[in-house]
Amino acid sequence: DPWARAMTSLGSSPWFLTVCLMLVLGLIGSKFSNIFYEWWYRGYRRKPSFYANQEIFIKPFPGENDTWDEEESFVSSDGTRLHVYHKPVKEGPAKALFLFVHPVALHAGWFAHVGTNLHKHGVHVAAIDLRGHGKSSGFRGHIGSFGNVLRDVDDLATSLAEKLGRGGGGHQSHDHHVDSKTATAANASSSSSSSSSSSSSS
């Protein structure tokens, strides 16, 4: 029988036996690897992966379930609606005002634990969602330019200074705003003077 002879020849082939052994070991290994991963990542939480039907293990960190106490929105100087989170000091005046700016491609909602740690020491913490991020308006994931970020943070500092007043951290916020405006005006004046002197000399 040709079929029987072919199967006998194939069964005696070392390559065939090697492939079968690898398949068996692979099936057994996948079974035990899942048990190993479950033990190795014990205490981690699962999170859906970017790939379909897959999960990744996330190591928990202290404060990951913290939340902001208050949220609000304000409109920047160019009309963009920006979202702001707060951890206000409710007992007595705040020792300072801390303005948190998150990294690009993230949002401030993930950093409530930063506010919690500072809030314990009497600091009013505010965090802004950059334009295009989180709950702020704008094209998703884009800030446009770094100048937009500086202007938005400056607008927020002004807004907080007006809201908090000269006490409770508003004094520092107001002074920062005035200093930044003064420095900008001085730089502009210096540039203008340099341009004028260059024109005169030519």
PyMOL CGO cylinders between C-alpha atoms (Angstrom):
from pymol import cmd
from pymol.cgo import CYLINDER

trace = [
    CYLINDER, 0.00, 0.00, 0.00, 1.68, 3.28, -1.11, 0.3, 1, 1, 1, 1, 1, 1,
    CYLINDER, 1.68, 3.28, -1.11, -0.11, 5.27, 1.60, 0.3, 1, 1, 1, 1, 1, 1,
    CYLINDER, -0.11, 5.27, 1.60, 1.10, 2.92, 4.36, 0.3, 1, 1, 1, 1, 1, 1,
    CYLINDER, 1.10, 2.92, 4.36, 4.66, 3.01, 3.00, 0.3, 1, 1, 1, 1, 1, 1,
    CYLINDER, 4.66, 3.01, 3.00, 4.56, 6.84, 2.88, 0.3, 1, 1, 1, 1, 1, 1,
    CYLINDER, 4.56, 6.84, 2.88, 3.31, 7.09, 6.47, 0.3, 1, 1, 1, 1, 1, 1,
    CYLINDER, 3.31, 7.09, 6.47, 5.95, 4.59, 7.64, 0.3, 1, 1, 1, 1, 1, 1,
    CYLINDER, 5.95, 4.59, 7.64, 8.68, 6.56, 5.90, 0.3, 1, 1, 1, 1, 1, 1,
    CYLINDER, 8.68, 6.56, 5.90, 7.38, 9.86, 7.32, 0.3, 1, 1, 1, 1, 1, 1,
    CYLINDER, 7.38, 9.86, 7.32, 7.09, 8.42, 10.83, 0.3, 1, 1, 1, 1, 1, 1,
    CYLINDER, 7.09, 8.42, 10.83, 10.71, 7.33, 10.76, 0.3, 1, 1, 1, 1, 1, 1,
    CYLINDER, 10.71, 7.33, 10.76, 11.88, 10.79, 9.58, 0.3, 1, 1, 1, 1, 1, 1,
    CYLINDER, 11.88, 10.79, 9.58, 13.75, 12.73, 12.33, 0.3, 1, 1, 1, 1, 1, 1,
    CYLINDER, 13.75, 12.73, 12.33, 12.32, 16.03, 11.02, 0.3, 1, 1, 1, 1, 1, 1,
    CYLINDER, 12.32, 16.03, 11.02, 8.77, 14.84, 11.38, 0.3, 1, 1, 1, 1, 1, 1,
    CYLINDER, 8.77, 14.84, 11.38, 9.39, 13.59, 14.90, 0.3, 1, 1, 1, 1, 1, 1,
    CYLINDER, 9.39, 13.59, 14.90, 11.05, 16.92, 15.80, 0.3, 1, 1, 1, 1, 1, 1,
    CYLINDER, 11.05, 16.92, 15.80, 8.07, 18.94, 14.54, 0.3, 1, 1, 1, 1, 1, 1,
    CYLINDER, 8.07, 18.94, 14.54, 5.60, 16.76, 16.44, 0.3, 1, 1, 1, 1, 1, 1,
    CYLINDER, 5.60, 16.76, 16.44, 7.66, 17.08, 19.61, 0.3, 1, 1, 1, 1, 1, 1,
    CYLINDER, 7.66, 17.08, 19.61, 7.79, 20.88, 19.25, 0.3, 1, 1, 1, 1, 1, 1,
    CYLINDER, 7.79, 20.88, 19.25, 4.02, 21.04, 18.81, 0.3, 1, 1, 1, 1, 1, 1,
    CYLINDER, 4.02, 21.04, 18.81, 3.41, 18.94, 21.90, 0.3, 1, 1, 1, 1, 1, 1,
    CYLINDER, 3.41, 18.94, 21.90, 5.87, 20.97, 23.97, 0.3, 1, 1, 1, 1, 1, 1,
    CYLINDER, 5.87, 20.97, 23.97, 4.31, 24.18, 22.68, 0.3, 1, 1, 1, 1, 1, 1,
    CYLINDER, 4.31, 24.18, 22.68, 0.83, 23.13, 23.79, 0.3, 1, 1, 1, 1, 1, 1,
    CYLINDER, 0.83, 23.13, 23.79, 2.12, 22.03, 27.19, 0.3, 1, 1, 1, 1, 1, 1,
    CYLINDER, 2.12, 22.03, 27.19, 4.27, 25.17, 27.51, 0.3, 1, 1, 1, 1, 1, 1,
    CYLINDER, 4.27, 25.17, 27.51, 1.39, 27.54, 26.76, 0.3, 1, 1, 1, 1, 1, 1,
    CYLINDER, 1.39, 27.54, 26.76, -0.65, 25.87, 29.47, 0.3, 1, 1, 1, 1, 1, 1,
    CYLINDER, -0.65, 25.87, 29.47, 2.08, 26.23, 32.09, 0.3, 1, 1, 1, 1, 1, 1,
    CYLINDER, 2.08, 26.23, 32.09, 3.16, 29.70, 30.88, 0.3, 1, 1, 1, 1, 1, 1,
    CYLINDER, 3.16, 29.70, 30.88, -0.32, 31.05, 31.62, 0.3, 1, 1, 1, 1, 1, 1,
    CYLINDER, -0.32, 31.05, 31.62, -0.08, 29.65, 35.15, 0.3, 1, 1, 1, 1, 1, 1,
    CYLINDER, -0.08, 29.65, 35.15, 3.39, 31.20, 35.51, 0.3, 1, 1, 1, 1, 1, 1,
    CYLINDER, 3.39, 31.20, 35.51, 2.20, 34.61, 34.30, 0.3, 1, 1, 1, 1, 1, 1,
    CYLINDER, 2.20, 34.61, 34.30, -0.73, 34.55, 36.68, 0.3, 1, 1, 1, 1, 1, 1,
    CYLINDER, -0.73, 34.55, 36.68, 1.67, 33.91, 39.56, 0.3, 1, 1, 1, 1, 1, 1,
    CYLINDER, 1.67, 33.91, 39.56, 4.33, 36.38, 38.38, 0.3, 1, 1, 1, 1, 1, 1,
    CYLINDER, 4.33, 36.38, 38.38, 1.86, 39.25, 37.91, 0.3, 1, 1, 1, 1, 1, 1,
    CYLINDER, 1.86, 39.25, 37.91, -0.13, 38.57, 41.05, 0.3, 1, 1, 1, 1, 1, 1,
    CYLINDER, -0.13, 38.57, 41.05, -1.43, 41.82, 42.49, 0.3, 1, 1, 1, 1, 1, 1,
    CYLINDER, -1.43, 41.82, 42.49, -1.42, 43.52, 39.09, 0.3, 1, 1, 1, 1, 1, 1,
    CYLINDER, -1.42, 43.52, 39.09, -4.65, 44.55, 37.42, 0.3, 1, 1, 1, 1, 1, 1,
    CYLINDER, -4.65, 44.55, 37.42, -5.61, 43.64, 33.89, 0.3, 1, 1, 1, 1, 1, 1,
    CYLINDER, -5.61, 43.64, 33.89, -6.22, 46.23, 31.20, 0.3, 1, 1, 1, 1, 1, 1,
    CYLINDER, -6.22, 46.23, 31.20, -7.36, 45.68, 27.59, 0.3, 1, 1, 1, 1, 1, 1,
    CYLINDER, -7.36, 45.68, 27.59, -4.51, 45.90, 25.12, 0.3, 1, 1, 1, 1, 1, 1,
    CYLINDER, -4.51, 45.90, 25.12, -4.48, 47.77, 21.82, 0.3, 1, 1, 1, 1, 1, 1,
    CYLINDER, -4.48, 47.77, 21.82, -4.65, 44.36, 20.17, 0.3, 1, 1, 1, 1, 1, 1,
    CYLINDER, -4.65, 44.36, 20.17, -7.93, 42.50, 19.91, 0.3, 1, 1, 1, 1, 1, 1,
    CYLINDER, -7.93, 42.50, 19.91, -8.74, 39.91, 22.57, 0.3, 1, 1, 1, 1, 1, 1,
    CYLINDER, -8.74, 39.91, 22.57, -5.53, 40.60, 24.50, 0.3, 1, 1, 1, 1, 1, 1,
    CYLINDER, -5.53, 40.60, 24.50, -4.81, 42.04, 27.94, 0.3, 1, 1, 1, 1, 1, 1,
    CYLINDER, -4.81, 42.04, 27.94, -1.83, 43.62, 29.61, 0.3, 1, 1, 1, 1, 1, 1,
    CYLINDER, -1.83, 43.62, 29.61, -0.89, 43.68, 33.30, 0.3, 1, 1, 1, 1, 1, 1,
    CYLINDER, -0.89, 43.68, 33.30, -0.71, 47.06, 35.01, 0.3, 1, 1, 1, 1, 1, 1,
    CYLINDER, -0.71, 47.06, 35.01, 1.19, 47.45, 38.28, 0.3, 1, 1, 1, 1, 1, 1,
    CYLINDER, 1.19, 47.45, 38.28, -0.92, 49.47, 40.73, 0.3, 1, 1, 1, 1, 1, 1,
    CYLINDER, -0.92, 49.47, 40.73, 0.65, 52.51, 42.38, 0.3, 1, 1, 1, 1, 1, 1,
    CYLINDER, 0.65, 52.51, 42.38, -0.35, 54.46, 45.51, 0.3, 1, 1, 1, 1, 1, 1,
    CYLINDER, -0.35, 54.46, 45.51, -3.07, 56.98, 44.80, 0.3, 1, 1, 1, 1, 1, 1,
    CYLINDER, -3.07, 56.98, 44.80, -4.08, 55.67, 41.39, 0.3, 1, 1, 1, 1, 1, 1,
    CYLINDER, -4.08, 55.67, 41.39, -7.73, 55.77, 42.47, 0.3, 1, 1, 1, 1, 1, 1,
    CYLINDER, -7.73, 55.77, 42.47, -7.54, 59.37, 43.73, 0.3, 1, 1, 1, 1, 1, 1,
    CYLINDER, -7.54, 59.37, 43.73, -9.88, 61.91, 42.15, 0.3, 1, 1, 1, 1, 1, 1,
    CYLINDER, -9.88, 61.91, 42.15, -9.92, 65.69, 41.90, 0.3, 1, 1, 1, 1, 1, 1,
    CYLINDER, -9.92, 65.69, 41.90, -12.27, 67.53, 44.25, 0.3, 1, 1, 1, 1, 1, 1,
    CYLINDER, -12.27, 67.53, 44.25, -13.54, 70.14, 41.80, 0.3, 1, 1, 1, 1, 1, 1,
    CYLINDER, -13.54, 70.14, 41.80, -13.63, 70.67, 38.05, 0.3, 1, 1, 1, 1, 1, 1,
    CYLINDER, -13.63, 70.67, 38.05, -14.40, 73.70, 35.91, 0.3, 1, 1, 1, 1, 1, 1,
    CYLINDER, -14.40, 73.70, 35.91, -13.80, 75.14, 32.47, 0.3, 1, 1, 1, 1, 1, 1,
    CYLINDER, -13.80, 75.14, 32.47, -12.66, 78.56, 31.31, 0.3, 1, 1, 1, 1, 1, 1,
    CYLINDER, -12.66, 78.56, 31.31, -12.14, 80.17, 27.93, 0.3, 1, 1, 1, 1, 1, 1,
    CYLINDER, -12.14, 80.17, 27.93, -8.62, 81.15, 26.92, 0.3, 1, 1, 1, 1, 1, 1,
    CYLINDER, -8.62, 81.15, 26.92, -7.72, 84.40, 25.21, 0.3, 1, 1, 1, 1, 1, 1,
    CYLINDER, -7.72, 84.40, 25.21, -8.17, 82.85, 21.75, 0.3, 1, 1, 1, 1, 1, 1,
    CYLINDER, -8.17, 82.85, 21.75, -11.56, 81.33, 22.59, 0.3, 1, 1, 1, 1, 1, 1,
    CYLINDER, -11.56, 81.33, 22.59, -10.47, 77.74, 23.31, 0.3, 1, 1, 1, 1, 1, 1,
    CYLINDER, -10.47, 77.74, 23.31, -12.36, 76.06, 26.15, 0.3, 1, 1, 1, 1, 1, 1,
    CYLINDER, -12.36, 76.06, 26.15, -9.92, 74.56, 28.64, 0.3, 1, 1, 1, 1, 1, 1,
    CYLINDER, -9.92, 74.56, 28.64, -10.72, 72.18, 31.49, 0.3, 1, 1, 1, 1, 1, 1,
    CYLINDER, -10.72, 72.18, 31.49, -9.25, 72.65, 34.95, 0.3, 1, 1, 1, 1, 1, 1,
    CYLINDER, -9.25, 72.65, 34.95, -9.15, 70.38, 38.02, 0.3, 1, 1, 1, 1, 1, 1,
    CYLINDER, -9.15, 70.38, 38.02, -8.78, 71.56, 41.61, 0.3, 1, 1, 1, 1, 1, 1,
    CYLINDER, -8.78, 71.56, 41.61, -7.72, 70.31, 45.02, 0.3, 1, 1, 1, 1, 1, 1,
    CYLINDER, -7.72, 70.31, 45.02, -8.67, 73.39, 47.08, 0.3, 1, 1, 1, 1, 1, 1,
    CYLINDER, -8.67, 73.39, 47.08, -7.71, 73.99, 50.69, 0.3, 1, 1, 1, 1, 1, 1,
    CYLINDER, -7.71, 73.99, 50.69, -11.00, 74.21, 52.59, 0.3, 1, 1, 1, 1, 1, 1,
    CYLINDER, -11.00, 74.21, 52.59, -9.67, 74.94, 56.07, 0.3, 1, 1, 1, 1, 1, 1,
    CYLINDER, -9.67, 74.94, 56.07, -7.90, 78.26, 56.31, 0.3, 1, 1, 1, 1, 1, 1,
    CYLINDER, -7.90, 78.26, 56.31, -5.90, 80.05, 53.59, 0.3, 1, 1, 1, 1, 1, 1,
    CYLINDER, -5.90, 80.05, 53.59, -3.70, 78.04, 51.27, 0.3, 1, 1, 1, 1, 1, 1,
    CYLINDER, -3.70, 78.04, 51.27, 0.04, 78.21, 51.84, 0.3, 1, 1, 1, 1, 1, 1,
    CYLINDER, 0.04, 78.21, 51.84, 0.70, 78.26, 48.12, 0.3, 1, 1, 1, 1, 1, 1,
    CYLINDER, 0.70, 78.26, 48.12, -0.84, 77.64, 44.72, 0.3, 1, 1, 1, 1, 1, 1,
    CYLINDER, -0.84, 77.64, 44.72, 0.60, 74.82, 42.62, 0.3, 1, 1, 1, 1, 1, 1,
    CYLINDER, 0.60, 74.82, 42.62, -0.30, 74.73, 38.92, 0.3, 1, 1, 1, 1, 1, 1,
    CYLINDER, -0.30, 74.73, 38.92, 0.30, 71.33, 37.34, 0.3, 1, 1, 1, 1, 1, 1,
    CYLINDER, 0.30, 71.33, 37.34, 0.77, 70.92, 33.57, 0.3, 1, 1, 1, 1, 1, 1,
    CYLINDER, 0.77, 70.92, 33.57, 0.61, 67.34, 32.33, 0.3, 1, 1, 1, 1, 1, 1,
    CYLINDER, 0.61, 67.34, 32.33, 2.89, 65.80, 29.67, 0.3, 1, 1, 1, 1, 1, 1,
    CYLINDER, 2.89, 65.80, 29.67, 1.79, 65.80, 26.04, 0.3, 1, 1, 1, 1, 1, 1,
    CYLINDER, 1.79, 65.80, 26.04, -0.49, 62.91, 24.96, 0.3, 1, 1, 1, 1, 1, 1,
    CYLINDER, -0.49, 62.91, 24.96, -1.88, 62.50, 28.51, 0.3, 1, 1, 1, 1, 1, 1,
    CYLINDER, -1.88, 62.50, 28.51, -4.41, 64.47, 30.56, 0.3, 1, 1, 1, 1, 1, 1,
    CYLINDER, -4.41, 64.47, 30.56, -4.53, 65.96, 34.05, 0.3, 1, 1, 1, 1, 1, 1,
    CYLINDER, -4.53, 65.96, 34.05, -7.22, 63.57, 35.24, 0.3, 1, 1, 1, 1, 1, 1,
    CYLINDER, -7.22, 63.57, 35.24, -4.56, 60.88, 35.62, 0.3, 1, 1, 1, 1, 1, 1,
    CYLINDER, -4.56, 60.88, 35.62, -2.52, 62.94, 38.10, 0.3, 1, 1, 1, 1, 1, 1,
    CYLINDER, -2.52, 62.94, 38.10, -4.95, 63.45, 40.97, 0.3, 1, 1, 1, 1, 1, 1,
    CYLINDER, -4.95, 63.45, 40.97, -2.50, 61.67, 43.29, 0.3, 1, 1, 1, 1, 1, 1,
    CYLINDER, -2.50, 61.67, 43.29, -0.05, 64.56, 42.77, 0.3, 1, 1, 1, 1, 1, 1,
    CYLINDER, -0.05, 64.56, 42.77, -2.72, 66.96, 43.99, 0.3, 1, 1, 1, 1, 1, 1,
    CYLINDER, -2.72, 66.96, 43.99, -3.52, 64.73, 46.96, 0.3, 1, 1, 1, 1, 1, 1,
    CYLINDER, -3.52, 64.73, 46.96, 0.08, 64.66, 48.17, 0.3, 1, 1, 1, 1, 1, 1,
    CYLINDER, 0.08, 64.66, 48.17, 0.50, 68.44, 47.97, 0.3, 1, 1, 1, 1, 1, 1,
    CYLINDER, 0.50, 68.44, 47.97, -2.98, 69.15, 49.30, 0.3, 1, 1, 1, 1, 1, 1,
    CYLINDER, -2.98, 69.15, 49.30, -2.05, 67.40, 52.54, 0.3, 1, 1, 1, 1, 1, 1,
    CYLINDER, -2.05, 67.40, 52.54, 0.47, 70.18, 53.17, 0.3, 1, 1, 1, 1, 1, 1,
    CYLINDER, 0.47, 70.18, 53.17, -1.99, 73.05, 52.69, 0.3, 1, 1, 1, 1, 1, 1,
    CYLINDER, -1.99, 73.05, 52.69, -1.30, 73.72, 49.01, 0.3, 1, 1, 1, 1, 1, 1,
    CYLINDER, -1.30, 73.72, 49.01, -4.09, 74.61, 46.59, 0.3, 1, 1, 1, 1, 1, 1,
    CYLINDER, -4.09, 74.61, 46.59, -3.43, 72.44, 43.53, 0.3, 1, 1, 1, 1, 1, 1,
    CYLINDER, -3.43, 72.44, 43.53, -4.84, 73.18, 40.09, 0.3, 1, 1, 1, 1, 1, 1,
    CYLINDER, -4.84, 73.18, 40.09, -4.21, 71.15, 36.93, 0.3, 1, 1, 1, 1, 1, 1,
    CYLINDER, -4.21, 71.15, 36.93, -5.08, 72.03, 33.36, 0.3, 1, 1, 1, 1, 1, 1,
    CYLINDER, -5.08, 72.03, 33.36, -5.97, 69.79, 30.43, 0.3, 1, 1, 1, 1, 1, 1,
    CYLINDER, -5.97, 69.79, 30.43, -3.90, 71.18, 27.57, 0.3, 1, 1, 1, 1, 1, 1,
    CYLINDER, -3.90, 71.18, 27.57, -5.81, 72.09, 24.43, 0.3, 1, 1, 1, 1, 1, 1,
    CYLINDER, -5.81, 72.09, 24.43, -6.56, 68.98, 22.42, 0.3, 1, 1, 1, 1, 1, 1,
    CYLINDER, -6.56, 68.98, 22.42, -6.20, 66.79, 25.53, 0.3, 1, 1, 1, 1, 1, 1,
    CYLINDER, -6.20, 66.79, 25.53, -8.56, 65.39, 28.12, 0.3, 1, 1, 1, 1, 1, 1,
    CYLINDER, -8.56, 65.39, 28.12, -11.77, 67.40, 28.48, 0.3, 1, 1, 1, 1, 1, 1,
    CYLINDER, -11.77, 67.40, 28.48, -10.39, 70.54, 26.81, 0.3, 1, 1, 1, 1, 1, 1,
    CYLINDER, -10.39, 70.54, 26.81, -11.49, 71.44, 23.31, 0.3, 1, 1, 1, 1, 1, 1,
    CYLINDER, -11.49, 71.44, 23.31, -9.19, 71.43, 20.32, 0.3, 1, 1, 1, 1, 1, 1,
    CYLINDER, -9.19, 71.43, 20.32, -7.88, 68.94, 17.76, 0.3, 1, 1, 1, 1, 1, 1,
    CYLINDER, -7.88, 68.94, 17.76, -7.19, 65.70, 19.64, 0.3, 1, 1, 1, 1, 1, 1,
    CYLINDER, -7.19, 65.70, 19.64, -3.60, 65.26, 20.72, 0.3, 1, 1, 1, 1, 1, 1,
    CYLINDER, -3.60, 65.26, 20.72, -2.37, 68.57, 19.28, 0.3, 1, 1, 1, 1, 1, 1,
    CYLINDER, -2.37, 68.57, 19.28, -1.38, 71.75, 21.13, 0.3, 1, 1, 1, 1, 1, 1,
    CYLINDER, -1.38, 71.75, 21.13, -0.62, 73.71, 17.97, 0.3, 1, 1, 1, 1, 1, 1,
    CYLINDER, -0.62, 73.71, 17.97, 2.55, 75.29, 19.34, 0.3, 1, 1, 1, 1, 1, 1,
    CYLINDER, 2.55, 75.29, 19.34, 4.42, 75.66, 22.61, 0.3, 1, 1, 1, 1, 1, 1,
    CYLINDER, 4.42, 75.66, 22.61, 3.39, 79.30, 22.61, 0.3, 1, 1, 1, 1, 1, 1,
    CYLINDER, 3.39, 79.30, 22.61, -0.23, 78.14, 22.95, 0.3, 1, 1, 1, 1, 1, 1,
    CYLINDER, -0.23, 78.14, 22.95, 0.69, 76.21, 26.11, 0.3, 1, 1, 1, 1, 1, 1,
    CYLINDER, 0.69, 76.21, 26.11, 2.44, 79.23, 27.65, 0.3, 1, 1, 1, 1, 1, 1,
    CYLINDER, 2.44, 79.23, 27.65, -0.50, 81.49, 26.81, 0.3, 1, 1, 1, 1, 1, 1,
    CYLINDER, -0.50, 81.49, 26.81, -3.05, 79.00, 28.19, 0.3, 1, 1, 1, 1, 1, 1,
    CYLINDER, -3.05, 79.00, 28.19, -1.12, 78.57, 31.44, 0.3, 1, 1, 1, 1, 1, 1,
    CYLINDER, -1.12, 78.57, 31.44, -0.78, 82.35, 31.74, 0.3, 1, 1, 1, 1, 1, 1,
    CYLINDER, -0.78, 82.35, 31.74, -4.54, 82.77, 31.18, 0.3, 1, 1, 1, 1, 1, 1,
    CYLINDER, -4.54, 82.77, 31.18, -5.19, 80.16, 33.87, 0.3, 1, 1, 1, 1, 1, 1,
    CYLINDER, -5.19, 80.16, 33.87, -2.83, 81.93, 36.29, 0.3, 1, 1, 1, 1, 1, 1,
    CYLINDER, -2.83, 81.93, 36.29, -4.77, 85.15, 35.72, 0.3, 1, 1, 1, 1, 1, 1,
    CYLINDER, -4.77, 85.15, 35.72, -8.09, 83.38, 36.21, 0.3, 1, 1, 1, 1, 1, 1,
    CYLINDER, -8.09, 83.38, 36.21, -6.93, 81.75, 39.44, 0.3, 1, 1, 1, 1, 1, 1,
    CYLINDER, -6.93, 81.75, 39.44, -5.52, 85.03, 40.75, 0.3, 1, 1, 1, 1, 1, 1,
    CYLINDER, -5.52, 85.03, 40.75, -8.91, 86.67, 40.24, 0.3, 1, 1, 1, 1, 1, 1,
    CYLINDER, -8.91, 86.67, 40.24, -10.74, 83.71, 41.76, 0.3, 1, 1, 1, 1, 1, 1,
    CYLINDER, -10.74, 83.71, 41.76, -8.52, 83.22, 44.81, 0.3, 1, 1, 1, 1, 1, 1,
    CYLINDER, -8.52, 83.22, 44.81, -7.84, 86.89, 45.43, 0.3, 1, 1, 1, 1, 1, 1,
    CYLINDER, -7.84, 86.89, 45.43, -4.64, 88.21, 46.93, 0.3, 1, 1, 1, 1, 1, 1,
    CYLINDER, -4.64, 88.21, 46.93, -4.76, 85.54, 49.62, 0.3, 1, 1, 1, 1, 1, 1,
    CYLINDER, -4.76, 85.54, 49.62, -4.80, 81.76, 49.40, 0.3, 1, 1, 1, 1, 1, 1,
    CYLINDER, -4.80, 81.76, 49.40, -2.09, 81.57, 46.76, 0.3, 1, 1, 1, 1, 1, 1,
    CYLINDER, -2.09, 81.57, 46.76, -3.65, 84.21, 44.53, 0.3, 1, 1, 1, 1, 1, 1,
    CYLINDER, -3.65, 84.21, 44.53, -0.89, 86.66, 45.45, 0.3, 1, 1, 1, 1, 1, 1,
    CYLINDER, -0.89, 86.66, 45.45, 1.84, 84.41, 44.08, 0.3, 1, 1, 1, 1, 1, 1,
    CYLINDER, 1.84, 84.41, 44.08, -0.20, 83.62, 41.00, 0.3, 1, 1, 1, 1, 1, 1,
    CYLINDER, -0.20, 83.62, 41.00, -0.88, 87.31, 40.34, 0.3, 1, 1, 1, 1, 1, 1,
    CYLINDER, -0.88, 87.31, 40.34, 2.78, 88.24, 40.82, 0.3, 1, 1, 1, 1, 1, 1,
    CYLINDER, 2.78, 88.24, 40.82, 3.86, 85.49, 38.41, 0.3, 1, 1, 1, 1, 1, 1,
    CYLINDER, 3.86, 85.49, 38.41, 1.41, 86.80, 35.85, 0.3, 1, 1, 1, 1, 1, 1,
    CYLINDER, 1.41, 86.80, 35.85, 2.59, 90.40, 36.25, 0.3, 1, 1, 1, 1, 1, 1,
    CYLINDER, 2.59, 90.40, 36.25, 6.25, 89.37, 36.12, 0.3, 1, 1, 1, 1, 1, 1,
    CYLINDER, 6.25, 89.37, 36.12, 5.74, 87.32, 32.96, 0.3, 1, 1, 1, 1, 1, 1,
    CYLINDER, 5.74, 87.32, 32.96, 3.87, 90.17, 31.28, 0.3, 1, 1, 1, 1, 1, 1,
    CYLINDER, 3.87, 90.17, 31.28, 6.57, 92.64, 32.34, 0.3, 1, 1, 1, 1, 1, 1,
    CYLINDER, 6.57, 92.64, 32.34, 9.32, 90.37, 31.02, 0.3, 1, 1, 1, 1, 1, 1,
    CYLINDER, 9.32, 90.37, 31.02, 7.47, 89.93, 27.72, 0.3, 1, 1, 1, 1, 1, 1,
    CYLINDER, 7.47, 89.93, 27.72, 7.00, 93.68, 27.35, 0.3, 1, 1, 1, 1, 1, 1,
    CYLINDER, 7.00, 93.68, 27.35, 10.66, 94.31, 28.20, 0.3, 1, 1, 1, 1, 1, 1,
    CYLINDER, 10.66, 94.31, 28.20, 11.83, 91.79, 25.62, 0.3, 1, 1, 1, 1, 1, 1,
    CYLINDER, 11.83, 91.79, 25.62, 9.55, 93.30, 22.99, 0.3, 1, 1, 1, 1, 1, 1,
    CYLINDER, 9.55, 93.30, 22.99, 10.81, 96.80, 23.82, 0.3, 1, 1, 1, 1, 1, 1,
    CYLINDER, 10.81, 96.80, 23.82, 14.42, 95.63, 23.67, 0.3, 1, 1, 1, 1, 1, 1,
    CYLINDER, 14.42, 95.63, 23.67, 13.85, 93.97, 20.30, 0.3, 1, 1, 1, 1, 1, 1,
    CYLINDER, 13.85, 93.97, 20.30, 12.16, 97.10, 18.98, 0.3, 1, 1, 1, 1, 1, 1,
    CYLINDER, 12.16, 97.10, 18.98, 15.02, 99.31, 20.17, 0.3, 1, 1, 1, 1, 1, 1,
    CYLINDER, 15.02, 99.31, 20.17, 17.59, 97.00, 18.58, 0.3, 1, 1, 1, 1, 1, 1,
    CYLINDER, 17.59, 97.00, 18.58, 15.71, 97.10, 15.29, 0.3, 1, 1, 1, 1, 1, 1,
    CYLINDER, 15.71, 97.10, 15.29, 15.48, 100.90, 15.41, 0.3, 1, 1, 1, 1, 1, 1,
    CYLINDER, 15.48, 100.90, 15.41, 19.19, 101.34, 16.17, 0.3, 1, 1, 1, 1, 1, 1,
    CYLINDER, 19.19, 101.34, 16.17, 20.08, 98.96, 13.35, 0.3, 1, 1, 1, 1, 1, 1,
    CYLINDER, 20.08, 98.96, 13.35, 17.95, 100.94, 10.91, 0.3, 1, 1, 1, 1, 1, 1,
    CYLINDER, 17.95, 100.94, 10.91, 19.47, 104.22, 12.08, 0.3, 1, 1, 1, 1, 1, 1,
    CYLINDER, 19.47, 104.22, 12.08, 23.04, 102.99, 11.73, 0.3, 1, 1, 1, 1, 1, 1,
    CYLINDER, 23.04, 102.99, 11.73, 22.37, 101.73, 8.23, 0.3, 1, 1, 1, 1, 1, 1,
]
cmd.load_cgo(trace, "trace")
